[in-house]
């Protein structure tokens, strides 16, 4: 039995030995809530940025230290793990209602019987979960001047509401199947309170009322459903709901048993071209599919894949769009699109609308109307929505059309965009570069004759290219062409390591998300990121090429010297957010070898002024 308890359903509160602990600072409760839902121990920087956006780094960290003291000083229990960089909850020292709720759901999911069925033991666990969820997550709690926390709270609340709705649905169906109609009706009504527009809940209620001898009440449920759908979505009920209503109007017609019937509907797909060559991404595939719920456990409603330009984000999600396990996880289909830095959002969304044969969605309709029509079409679907190559956070908004059973897989090269799209840090998946063995395997598949004849040089090449799939693909194709011509490749191997030959090569067709004319060069791909910078910042980025590459790493002091400025942190932060630098654990920063080449090319053309 835990003496310390944290309640997050409803207004947050902490109890110790059965008595409510007075926590004077609301942000202290916000920190406790954030830590409770974090999968790993978040960094101090993350929490400070979430709750004190109006303060500079030093004052935000000071406020966090004071807030942590407000949590620990009033409770004589070591329930927080606090070190120099991270903060976390010692989960063996505290009971948390949300954690208990999710643990019960996980127990049902892993119980040894056919998937989708409930036994009496499972029903009891779900009853316990429904009892824990007496109010929405942090209901009635808010923080003034903390929009980032408000956004996080809203996403967590919506996710837990979806889980709760699934609990109520399964309990209503279980009690309907076991002819315990009073309990089934009670849970079906609670289900509707969570989602008043969910037609399967109305259909189940209609059948339950008929089974309990209340046909008039069953007809009234249909009328309520039709009225709400008209008011909220401007759509009529689904044909299945209307057909059931017609059957109920004829008292001589026997109504089928009160069960949620699954309609036989063909899945809907908008898919990219299947990539022809992906090597070394098995771990990434497993991790993302795990987060999407393929292997059981807690699933994420949104995942953002972020990484260096050319690391293979587009190829990865394109491959996942064709993955058989994901097709099984999302039986109603998969929708994919790729945006780029200057997208036509209307056209991209219309492609999805056309897949659903939304004939009323004409080319002249506004983006908001197309999005609303898709939202209505997907509200009960179980689909995966993939939006690739996002450059601005607001560009993703029209594509958030999935219902409670859908998930989204997004990609962006920009760190600040990825963070802006994520509800929490755990929603971002950083796609790493290839390990040397996988990078060599990729090069060998592209130019087997070169890898066989010059293995040592090829290993050195993939190390110098730092495992970036784009660079290796370009290098491999150049080497293969050289070998087919019968020319010596030693000079080319050296050029690919030291010169800008690779920058002027075209990007392979199967690494381009959208077919928009001739394949751009590698330099054009990288230039898209640096073109976003102001001239002075672009100059500072170019100056980073002065550092020794392979790998190019440097600290803030070195950047201060090369830029001739006192405080390099604001500029470094911009470069990290733009996906041009990567922070390392020891306070240093790294720039990929390909970006070093690009920075060197910029330095040759930029005015000599920082």
C-alpha positions as CSV (number, residue, x, y, z in Angstrom):
1,X,0.0,0.0,0.0
2,X,1.5,3.4,-1.0
3,X,1.3,6.1,1.6
4,X,1.8,8.7,-1.1
5,X,-0.8,9.1,-3.9
6,X,-1.1,11.5,-6.9
7,X,-4.6,12.0,-8.3
8,X,-4.7,13.5,-11.9
9,X,-8.3,12.7,-12.9
10,X,-10.2,15.8,-12.0
11,X,-8.4,18.6,-10.1
12,X,-4.9,17.4,-9.3
13,X,-4.1,16.6,-5.7
14,X,-1.5,14.8,-3.6
15,X,-2.3,12.7,-0.6
16,X,0.1,11.4,2.0
17,X,-1.0,8.8,4.6
18,X,-4.7,9.5,3.7
19,X,-4.5,13.3,4.1
20,X,-4.4,15.9,1.3
21,X,-1.1,17.7,1.1
22,X,-1.3,21.4,0.6
23,X,0.7,22.5,-2.4
24,X,0.7,26.2,-2.7
25,X,2.1,26.5,-6.2
26,X,-0.1,25.4,-9.1
27,X,3.0,24.9,-11.2
28,X,4.3,22.4,-8.7
29,X,1.2,20.3,-9.4
30,X,1.8,20.9,-13.2
31,X,5.3,19.5,-12.8
32,X,4.0,16.5,-10.9
33,X,1.4,15.8,-13.7
34,X,4.0,16.2,-16.4
35,X,6.4,13.8,-14.7
36,X,3.7,11.3,-14.1
37,X,2.9,10.9,-17.8
38,X,6.5,11.1,-19.0
39,X,7.9,7.7,-20.3
40,X,11.4,8.7,-19.4
41,X,13.0,11.3,-17.1
42,X,12.6,14.6,-18.9
43,X,15.5,17.1,-18.9
44,X,15.3,20.3,-16.8
45,X,15.4,22.3,-20.0
46,X,12.3,20.6,-21.2
47,X,10.3,21.3,-18.1
48,X,11.6,24.9,-17.8
49,X,10.6,25.6,-21.4
50,X,7.2,24.2,-20.8
51,X,6.3,26.2,-17.8
52,X,8.4,29.4,-17.9
53,X,8.4,30.5,-21.5
54,X,8.6,34.2,-20.5
55,X,11.9,33.8,-18.6
56,X,15.4,33.4,-19.8
57,X,17.2,30.1,-19.2
58,X,18.8,31.1,-15.8
59,X,15.6,32.4,-14.3
60,X,13.5,29.5,-15.7
61,X,15.9,27.0,-14.1
62,X,15.8,28.9,-10.9
63,X,12.0,28.9,-10.9
64,X,12.1,25.1,-11.5
65,X,14.4,24.6,-8.5
66,X,12.0,26.5,-6.3
67,X,9.0,24.7,-7.6
68,X,10.6,21.3,-7.0
69,X,11.3,22.4,-3.4
70,X,7.6,23.1,-3.0
71,X,6.9,19.5,-3.9
72,X,9.6,17.8,-1.8
73,X,9.7,20.1,1.3
74,X,6.0,19.4,2.3
75,X,6.2,15.6,1.8
76,X,8.5,13.4,3.9
77,X,9.1,10.9,1.2
78,X,11.8,10.5,-1.4
79,X,9.5,10.2,-4.4
80,X,11.3,12.4,-6.9
81,X,14.6,11.6,-8.6
82,X,16.4,14.9,-9.2
83,X,19.9,15.3,-10.6
84,X,21.8,18.0,-12.4
85,X,20.1,17.4,-15.8
86,X,16.9,15.5,-15.3
87,X,13.9,15.1,-13.1
88,X,11.7,12.1,-12.6
89,X,9.2,10.3,-10.4
90,X,10.3,7.2,-8.4
91,X,7.4,5.0,-9.4
92,X,8.0,2.5,-6.6
93,X,7.3,5.3,-4.0
94,X,4.0,6.7,-5.2
95,X,0.6,5.5,-6.5
96,X,-0.7,7.5,-9.5
97,X,-4.3,7.1,-10.6
98,X,-3.5,7.6,-14.3
99,X,-0.8,5.0,-14.1
100,X,-3.2,2.6,-12.4
101,X,-5.8,3.2,-15.1
102,X,-3.3,2.4,-17.9
103,X,-2.0,-0.6,-16.1
104,X,-5.5,-2.1,-15.9
105,X,-5.9,-1.5,-19.7
106,X,-2.6,-3.2,-20.4
107,X,-3.6,-6.2,-18.2
108,X,-6.7,-6.7,-20.3
109,X,-4.8,-6.3,-23.6
110,X,-2.2,-9.0,-22.6
111,X,-4.7,-11.4,-21.0
112,X,-4.5,-14.9,-22.5
113,X,-7.6,-15.2,-24.6
114,X,-8.6,-14.3,-28.2
115,X,-8.0,-10.6,-29.0
116,X,-11.1,-8.5,-29.0
117,X,-13.0,-10.6,-26.5
118,X,-13.7,-10.1,-22.8
119,X,-13.8,-12.6,-20.0
120,X,-15.3,-11.9,-16.6
121,X,-11.8,-11.2,-15.2
122,X,-11.2,-8.6,-18.0
123,X,-14.6,-7.0,-17.3
124,X,-13.7,-6.6,-13.7
125,X,-10.4,-4.9,-14.5
126,X,-12.2,-2.6,-16.9
127,X,-14.8,-1.8,-14.2
128,X,-11.9,-0.8,-11.9
129,X,-10.5,1.4,-14.7
130,X,-13.9,3.1,-15.3
131,X,-14.1,3.8,-11.6
132,X,-10.7,5.5,-11.5
133,X,-11.7,7.7,-14.4
134,X,-14.3,9.8,-12.6
135,X,-13.4,13.0,-14.4
136,X,-11.2,14.1,-17.3
137,X,-7.4,14.5,-16.9
138,X,-6.7,17.7,-14.9
139,X,-10.3,18.8,-15.4
140,X,-10.7,22.4,-14.0
141,X,-7.0,22.9,-13.8
142,X,-5.2,25.6,-15.9
143,X,-2.1,27.7,-15.8
144,X,-2.2,31.4,-16.9
145,X,0.5,32.4,-19.3
146,X,1.6,28.8,-20.1
147,X,0.3,28.0,-23.6
148,X,2.7,25.2,-24.1
149,X,1.5,23.4,-21.0
150,X,-2.1,24.1,-22.0
151,X,-1.5,22.4,-25.3
152,X,0.2,19.4,-23.6
153,X,-2.6,19.1,-21.2
154,X,-5.2,19.2,-23.9
155,X,-3.5,16.4,-25.9
156,X,-3.1,14.2,-22.9
157,X,-6.7,14.8,-21.9
158,X,-8.0,13.9,-25.3
159,X,-5.8,10.7,-25.5
160,X,-7.1,9.5,-22.1
161,X,-10.7,10.3,-23.1
162,X,-10.2,8.0,-26.1
163,X,-8.9,5.3,-23.9
164,X,-11.8,5.8,-21.5
165,X,-14.3,5.7,-24.3
166,X,-12.9,2.3,-25.4
167,X,-13.3,1.0,-21.9
168,X,-16.9,2.0,-21.8
169,X,-17.6,0.6,-25.2
170,X,-16.1,-2.8,-24.3
171,X,-18.0,-2.9,-21.0
172,X,-21.3,-2.0,-22.7
173,X,-20.8,-4.8,-25.2
174,X,-19.7,-7.3,-22.6
175,X,-22.9,-6.7,-20.5
176,X,-25.0,-6.7,-23.6
177,X,-23.5,-10.1,-24.6
178,X,-24.2,-11.5,-21.2
179,X,-27.7,-10.1,-21.1
180,X,-27.1,-7.8,-18.2
181,X,-29.1,-5.1,-19.8
182,X,-29.2,-2.6,-17.0
183,X,-25.4,-2.5,-16.7
184,X,-25.1,-2.4,-20.5
185,X,-27.4,0.6,-20.8
186,X,-25.5,2.4,-18.0
187,X,-22.2,2.0,-19.7
188,X,-23.6,2.8,-23.2
189,X,-24.9,6.1,-21.8
190,X,-21.6,6.9,-20.2
191,X,-20.0,6.1,-23.6
192,X,-22.2,8.6,-25.3
193,X,-21.4,11.3,-22.7
194,X,-17.7,10.9,-23.7
195,X,-18.5,11.1,-27.5
196,X,-21.9,12.4,-28.2
197,X,-21.5,12.0,-32.0
198,X,-20.4,8.3,-32.0
199,X,-23.0,6.4,-34.0
200,X,-22.0,2.9,-32.9
201,X,-22.9,3.9,-29.4
202,X,-26.4,5.1,-30.5
203,X,-26.9,1.9,-32.4
204,X,-26.0,-0.2,-29.4
205,X,-28.3,1.9,-27.2
206,X,-31.2,1.4,-29.7
207,X,-30.8,-2.3,-29.7
208,X,-30.4,-2.4,-25.9
209,X,-33.6,-0.4,-25.4
210,X,-35.5,-2.8,-27.7
211,X,-34.1,-5.8,-25.9
212,X,-35.3,-4.3,-22.6
213,X,-38.8,-3.6,-24.0
214,X,-38.4,0.1,-24.6
215,X,-38.9,0.6,-28.3
216,X,-40.1,4.2,-28.0
217,X,-36.9,5.1,-26.2
218,X,-34.9,3.4,-28.9
219,X,-36.5,5.5,-31.6
220,X,-35.8,8.6,-29.5
221,X,-32.1,7.8,-29.5
222,X,-32.1,7.8,-33.3
223,X,-33.8,11.2,-33.4
224,X,-31.3,12.6,-30.9
225,X,-28.4,11.2,-32.9
226,X,-29.8,12.7,-36.2
227,X,-30.3,16.1,-34.5
228,X,-26.8,16.3,-33.1
229,X,-25.1,15.2,-36.3
230,X,-27.0,17.9,-38.2
231,X,-26.2,20.6,-35.6
232,X,-22.5,19.7,-35.2
233,X,-21.4,18.2,-38.5
234,X,-24.1,19.0,-41.0
235,X,-24.3,15.3,-42.0
236,X,-27.1,12.8,-41.7
237,X,-26.7,9.5,-39.8
238,X,-24.9,6.6,-41.4
239,X,-27.0,4.3,-43.5
240,X,-26.6,1.5,-41.0
241,X,-28.1,3.7,-38.3
242,X,-31.0,4.8,-40.5
243,X,-31.7,1.2,-41.6
244,X,-31.9,0.1,-37.9
245,X,-34.3,3.0,-37.2
246,X,-36.6,1.8,-40.1
247,X,-36.6,-1.7,-38.7
248,X,-37.5,-0.4,-35.3
249,X,-40.4,1.6,-36.7
250,X,-41.9,-1.7,-37.9
251,X,-43.0,-3.4,-34.6
252,X,-43.3,-6.8,-36.5
253,X,-39.6,-6.8,-37.4
254,X,-37.3,-8.6,-35.0
255,X,-34.2,-6.5,-34.1
256,X,-30.8,-8.2,-34.2
257,X,-29.1,-8.9,-30.9
258,X,-27.6,-5.8,-29.2
259,X,-24.1,-6.1,-30.6
260,X,-21.8,-3.6,-32.4
261,X,-21.6,-5.0,-35.8
262,X,-18.5,-4.4,-37.9
263,X,-19.3,-3.3,-41.4
264,X,-17.5,-5.0,-44.3
265,X,-15.9,-1.9,-45.8
266,X,-12.9,-1.9,-48.1
267,X,-9.9,0.0,-46.7
268,X,-9.0,3.3,-48.3
269,X,-5.4,4.0,-49.4
270,X,-3.4,6.9,-50.6
271,X,0.1,5.5,-50.7
272,X,3.6,6.7,-51.8
273,X,5.8,4.7,-54.1
274,X,7.5,1.8,-52.2
275,X,11.2,2.6,-51.8
276,X,13.5,0.2,-53.5
277,X,16.4,0.2,-51.1
278,X,16.4,0.7,-47.4
279,X,19.2,-0.8,-45.2
280,X,19.8,-0.7,-41.5
281,X,16.4,0.6,-40.4
282,X,15.1,-2.5,-38.6
283,X,15.3,-0.9,-35.2
284,X,13.6,2.2,-36.4
285,X,10.8,0.2,-37.9
286,X,10.2,-1.8,-34.7
287,X,10.3,1.3,-32.5
288,X,7.8,3.3,-34.6
289,X,5.5,0.3,-35.0
290,X,5.7,-0.3,-31.2
291,X,4.7,3.3,-30.6
292,X,1.8,2.9,-33.0
293,X,0.5,-0.1,-30.9
294,X,1.4,-2.9,-33.2
295,X,3.0,-4.9,-30.5
296,X,0.6,-4.0,-27.7
297,X,1.1,-1.7,-24.8
298,X,0.5,2.1,-24.8
299,X,0.2,3.6,-28.2
300,X,0.9,7.2,-29.4
301,X,-1.8,9.1,-31.3
302,X,0.9,11.1,-33.0
303,X,4.6,10.3,-33.8
304,X,7.0,12.8,-35.4
305,X,10.1,11.5,-37.1
306,X,12.9,14.1,-37.1
307,X,16.5,14.0,-38.2
308,X,19.2,15.4,-40.4
309,X,18.4,16.4,-44.0
310,X,19.0,13.3,-46.1
311,X,18.8,10.9,-43.1
312,X,15.9,9.0,-44.8
313,X,12.8,10.2,-43.1
314,X,10.7,10.2,-46.2
315,X,11.9,6.7,-47.3
316,X,11.2,5.4,-43.8
317,X,7.6,6.5,-43.6
318,X,7.0,5.5,-47.3
319,X,8.2,1.9,-46.4
320,X,6.0,2.0,-43.3
321,X,3.0,2.9,-45.4
322,X,3.3,-0.5,-47.1
323,X,4.1,-2.5,-43.9
324,X,1.7,-5.5,-43.5
325,X,1.6,-5.2,-39.7
326,X,0.5,-1.6,-39.9
327,X,-2.1,-2.5,-42.5
328,X,-3.5,-4.9,-39.9
329,X,-3.3,-2.4,-37.1
330,X,-5.2,0.2,-39.2
331,X,-7.7,-1.9,-41.1
332,X,-9.6,1.0,-42.6
333,X,-6.6,2.2,-44.6
334,X,-3.6,4.5,-44.7
335,X,-3.5,8.1,-46.1
336,X,-0.2,9.6,-47.1
337,X,0.9,13.0,-48.4
338,X,4.2,15.0,-48.6
339,X,4.2,18.8,-48.2
340,X,7.7,20.4,-48.7
341,X,8.5,24.0,-48.0
342,X,5.9,25.5,-50.3
343,X,2.9,23.1,-50.3
344,X,-0.5,23.4,-51.9
345,X,-2.5,22.3,-48.9
346,X,-5.8,22.3,-50.7
347,X,-4.6,20.0,-53.4
348,X,-3.0,17.6,-51.0
349,X,-6.1,17.4,-48.8
350,X,-8.4,17.0,-51.9
351,X,-6.4,13.9,-52.8
352,X,-7.5,12.4,-49.5
353,X,-11.1,13.6,-50.0
354,X,-11.2,12.0,-53.5
355,X,-10.1,8.7,-52.0
356,X,-13.4,8.7,-50.0
357,X,-15.4,9.8,-53.0
358,X,-16.5,13.0,-51.4
359,X,-18.1,14.2,-54.5
360,X,-19.5,17.3,-52.8
361,X,-16.0,18.4,-52.0
362,X,-15.4,20.4,-55.1
363,X,-12.2,22.2,-56.1
364,X,-13.6,25.5,-55.2
365,X,-14.2,24.7,-51.5
366,X,-12.2,26.2,-48.7
367,X,-9.5,24.2,-46.9
368,X,-11.5,24.3,-43.7
369,X,-14.5,22.8,-45.5
370,X,-12.5,20.0,-47.0
371,X,-10.9,19.2,-43.6
372,X,-14.4,19.2,-42.0
373,X,-15.7,16.8,-44.6
374,X,-12.8,14.4,-44.0
375,X,-13.2,14.6,-40.3
376,X,-16.8,13.5,-40.6
377,X,-15.8,10.6,-42.9
378,X,-13.1,9.4,-40.6
379,X,-14.7,9.8,-37.2
380,X,-15.2,6.1,-36.7
381,X,-12.4,4.8,-38.9
382,X,-9.2,3.2,-37.7
383,X,-6.6,4.7,-40.1
384,X,-3.0,5.9,-40.1
385,X,-2.5,9.4,-41.5
386,X,1.1,10.1,-42.8
387,X,2.2,13.7,-43.5
388,X,5.7,13.9,-44.7
389,X,8.2,16.8,-44.9
390,X,6.5,19.5,-42.8
391,X,8.2,22.8,-42.6
392,X,5.7,24.8,-40.5
393,X,3.6,23.6,-37.5
394,X,0.4,25.1,-38.8
395,X,0.7,23.2,-42.1
396,X,-0.2,20.0,-40.3
397,X,-3.5,21.3,-38.8
398,X,-5.8,20.7,-41.8
399,X,-4.6,17.1,-41.9
400,X,-5.6,16.3,-38.3
401,X,-8.9,14.8,-39.5
402,X,-8.7,11.4,-37.8
403,X,-11.1,10.2,-35.2
404,X,-10.4,8.6,-31.8
405,X,-9.2,5.4,-33.5
406,X,-6.7,7.0,-35.9
407,X,-3.0,7.8,-35.5
408,X,-0.7,10.3,-37.3
409,X,2.9,9.8,-38.4
410,X,4.6,13.0,-39.3
411,X,8.1,14.0,-40.5
412,X,10.2,17.1,-40.4
413,X,13.8,18.0,-40.7
414,X,13.3,21.0,-38.4
415,X,13.7,20.4,-34.7
416,X,11.5,23.3,-33.6
417,X,8.7,22.1,-35.9
418,X,8.9,18.6,-34.6
419,X,8.7,19.9,-31.0
420,X,5.8,22.1,-31.9
421,X,3.9,19.2,-33.4
422,X,4.5,16.9,-30.4
423,X,2.3,16.8,-27.3
424,X,5.3,15.5,-25.3
425,X,9.0,14.8,-25.9
426,X,8.3,11.1,-26.2
427,X,6.2,11.7,-29.4
428,X,9.4,12.7,-31.3
429,X,11.5,10.0,-32.8
430,X,14.9,11.1,-33.7
431,X,16.0,9.0,-36.8
432,X,19.7,8.4,-36.4
433,X,22.4,8.1,-39.0
434,X,23.4,4.5,-40.1
435,X,25.9,2.6,-38.1
436,X,29.1,1.8,-40.1
437,X,28.2,-1.8,-40.9
438,X,24.8,-0.8,-42.3
439,X,26.3,2.2,-44.2
440,X,28.9,-0.2,-45.8
441,X,26.1,-2.7,-46.6
442,X,24.1,0.1,-48.4
443,X,27.2,1.2,-50.3
444,X,27.9,-2.4,-51.3
445,X,24.4,-2.9,-52.7
446,X,24.8,0.2,-54.8
447,X,28.3,-0.5,-56.1
448,X,29.3,-4.1,-55.3
449,X,32.3,-4.1,-57.5
450,X,33.8,-1.2,-55.7
451,X,33.1,-2.6,-52.2
452,X,34.7,-5.9,-53.2
453,X,37.8,-4.3,-54.8
454,X,38.3,-1.5,-52.3
455,X,36.7,-2.5,-49.0
456,X,39.1,-0.5,-46.8
457,X,38.6,2.7,-48.9
458,X,34.8,2.2,-48.9
459,X,34.8,1.8,-45.1
460,X,36.7,5.0,-44.8
461,X,34.3,6.7,-47.2
462,X,31.1,5.8,-45.2
463,X,32.9,6.9,-42.0
464,X,33.7,10.2,-43.6
465,X,30.2,10.6,-44.9
466,X,29.1,9.9,-41.3
467,X,26.4,7.3,-42.1
468,X,24.0,9.7,-43.9
469,X,21.9,7.6,-46.3
470,X,21.5,10.4,-48.9
471,X,25.3,10.9,-49.1
472,X,26.0,7.2,-49.3
473,X,23.3,6.7,-52.0
474,X,24.7,9.5,-54.1
475,X,28.3,8.3,-53.6
476,X,27.4,4.7,-54.4
477,X,25.7,5.6,-57.7
478,X,28.6,7.8,-58.8
479,X,31.1,5.0,-58.0
480,X,29.0,2.5,-59.8
481,X,28.8,4.6,-62.9
482,X,32.6,5.1,-62.8
483,X,33.2,1.4,-62.4
484,X,30.9,0.5,-65.4
485,X,32.9,2.9,-67.6
486,X,36.0,0.9,-66.7
487,X,37.7,3.9,-65.2
488,X,39.8,4.0,-62.1
489,X,37.8,5.0,-59.1
490,X,40.6,5.9,-56.6
491,X,40.4,9.6,-57.5
492,X,36.6,9.6,-57.2
493,X,36.8,7.9,-53.8
494,X,39.1,10.7,-52.6
495,X,37.0,13.5,-54.1
496,X,33.9,12.1,-52.4
497,X,35.7,12.4,-49.1
498,X,37.3,15.8,-49.5
499,X,35.6,17.8,-52.3
500,X,32.2,19.1,-53.2
501,X,31.6,16.5,-55.9
502,X,28.8,15.0,-53.9
503,X,27.0,18.4,-53.5
504,X,26.5,18.7,-57.2
505,X,25.2,15.2,-57.8
506,X,21.4,14.6,-58.3
507,X,19.3,13.1,-55.5
508,X,18.2,9.5,-56.4
509,X,14.6,9.4,-57.6
510,X,13.5,7.0,-54.9
511,X,14.7,9.4,-52.2
512,X,12.4,12.2,-53.3
513,X,9.0,12.4,-51.6
514,X,7.2,14.2,-54.5
515,X,7.8,14.1,-58.2
516,X,8.2,17.8,-59.1
517,X,10.3,17.8,-62.2
518,X,14.0,16.9,-62.5
519,X,15.7,15.5,-59.4
520,X,17.4,18.4,-57.4
521,X,21.0,18.2,-56.5
522,X,22.2,17.5,-52.9
523,X,23.2,21.2,-52.6
524,X,19.7,22.2,-53.5
525,X,18.3,19.9,-50.8
526,X,20.6,21.4,-48.2
527,X,20.1,24.9,-49.4
528,X,16.4,24.7,-48.6
529,X,17.3,24.7,-44.9
530,X,19.8,27.5,-45.0
531,X,17.6,29.7,-47.2
532,X,15.3,30.0,-44.2
533,X,18.0,31.9,-42.3
534,X,18.5,35.6,-42.2
535,X,21.7,36.7,-44.1
536,X,23.7,37.3,-40.9
537,X,22.7,33.9,-39.5
538,X,23.5,32.2,-42.9
539,X,27.0,33.8,-42.7
540,X,27.5,32.4,-39.2
541,X,26.5,29.0,-40.3
542,X,29.0,29.2,-43.2
543,X,31.7,30.1,-40.7
544,X,31.2,26.8,-38.9
545,X,32.9,25.1,-41.9
546,X,36.2,26.5,-40.4
547,X,36.1,23.8,-37.8
548,X,37.9,20.5,-38.5
549,X,35.4,18.0,-39.8
550,X,35.0,14.2,-39.3
551,X,33.3,14.8,-37.1
552,X,32.9,18.6,-36.8
553,X,32.3,19.3,-33.1
554,X,32.7,22.5,-31.2
555,X,31.4,24.2,-28.0
556,X,29.9,27.6,-27.3
557,X,33.2,29.2,-26.6
558,X,34.5,28.2,-30.0
559,X,31.4,29.5,-31.7
560,X,31.7,32.8,-29.8
561,X,35.3,33.2,-31.2
562,X,34.5,32.3,-34.8
563,X,31.4,34.5,-34.8
564,X,33.0,37.4,-32.9
565,X,30.0,37.6,-30.6
566,X,29.7,37.5,-26.8
567,X,26.7,35.2,-26.5
568,X,26.4,32.5,-29.2
569,X,23.5,30.6,-27.5
570,X,20.6,32.3,-29.4
571,X,22.2,31.5,-32.7
572,X,23.1,28.0,-31.7
573,X,19.5,27.4,-30.5
574,X,18.2,28.6,-34.0
575,X,20.6,26.2,-35.8
576,X,19.5,23.3,-33.6
577,X,15.9,24.1,-34.2
578,X,16.5,24.3,-38.0
579,X,18.1,20.8,-37.9
580,X,21.6,22.2,-38.8
581,X,23.3,21.3,-35.5
582,X,22.9,18.5,-33.0
583,X,23.6,19.0,-29.3
584,X,25.8,16.4,-27.7
585,X,25.7,15.3,-24.1
586,X,29.0,17.1,-23.1
587,X,27.9,20.6,-24.0
588,X,29.3,20.4,-27.5
589,X,27.5,20.5,-30.8
590,X,28.0,18.5,-34.0
591,X,27.5,19.4,-37.6
592,X,27.2,16.6,-40.2
593,X,29.9,16.2,-42.7
594,X,27.6,16.9,-45.6
595,X,26.4,20.1,-44.0
596,X,30.1,21.1,-43.4
597,X,30.6,20.8,-47.2
598,X,27.5,22.9,-47.8
599,X,28.7,25.5,-45.2
600,X,32.1,25.6,-47.0
601,X,30.3,26.3,-50.3
602,X,28.3,29.0,-48.7
603,X,31.4,30.6,-47.2
604,X,32.9,30.9,-50.7
605,X,29.9,33.0,-51.9
606,X,28.6,34.8,-48.8
607,X,29.8,38.4,-48.0
608,X,32.6,38.4,-45.5
609,X,30.5,39.8,-42.7
610,X,28.9,38.0,-39.8
